[in-house]
């Protein structure tokens, strides 16, 4: 006889708990979901574990305040929230933890190409060539694509139109950005000597 393997329905409302305990339980549910997820969790998904009409933003804000002073923080990244280690602990992690597979193996030039794609997307290989004054290798584009940092963008409707490249959600996650609006201002980069001044 086959057993029914359905999960019991989640009690989202928690009506049997006093309001302050209910709020604390919803915070812990959000914490558990963020802890278990390797990718940013959107607001809509978090709303599935709390009461109807409850503000996920306020819960995340309270949870974030509750975690103040800990080694991890809640970051708004891409289209949702995720846990990440505070930057101050990066040297300790590199010294003691095996994070090699999580590290991006990018040269300065790779990062420059990513930045060009981010600032000028959608952009073709010819567009990148115009920016850098040299051909961008298919190998580099392939590696950035394989790491999930770029994807193919829209193509012109004409036959034989070149592929374009755009950044992905993984790009936002890797660089801790909520959206492309969080990219540094071009003038700031030029002033810092990181980018060439516009002609």
Phi, psi and omega in degrees: 000125182284138178272150176282115184261012179293142176286147175295149181294138180285128176280099182282327188279329179053043184298338181281353180261149173296153186309316182292325177287326178298313180300316180297320179294319178296321176300316181293325177296316178298317177302315181297317180296315179296321180296321184280343186265136177272349182239161176302140181256119181290158180307318183300322180289319178294328180295343180286348183249004180236171181296153180297132179082000179281139181283110176296322180301316179293320178298314179297319178298317178293320178296318178299316178295322178297332183267002181306134179087357178268169184287341179246157179222164174265126181244140173276111185226137179052239185255020181195202180242153174206160174280144170210153179286140178296141186304329182298338182265003181303316179298322179294320180295313180298327182285330189237341186251150177272090181246016183307316182290340181270343183282140175277128179265082184239133174279172177300321180294320177302315180295322178297319178295317177301317179297318178299317178296315181298317183282334187243010186294148354285141184224145179267171175298324177296322177297320177294321179299320178298321181290315187264350179073014177204160180294136175267124187295148175297329179298315179297313178301318180298318179294318179295323178292316181296329178279358177078014183275334177228159175221178178275140180258195182291149176246151175297150183288354180281151181296135178079010180297143182289154175289150173245163181238144177223159174280163184244177174298325178298325175301312179299316180296313183299327182254009174065037181255141174284319178206175178295341176296342180275358175298146177300148177298138182303319180297322178297319179296318179296316179298326180278355180080013182274330180233150178289146178293145178294140181293000000 
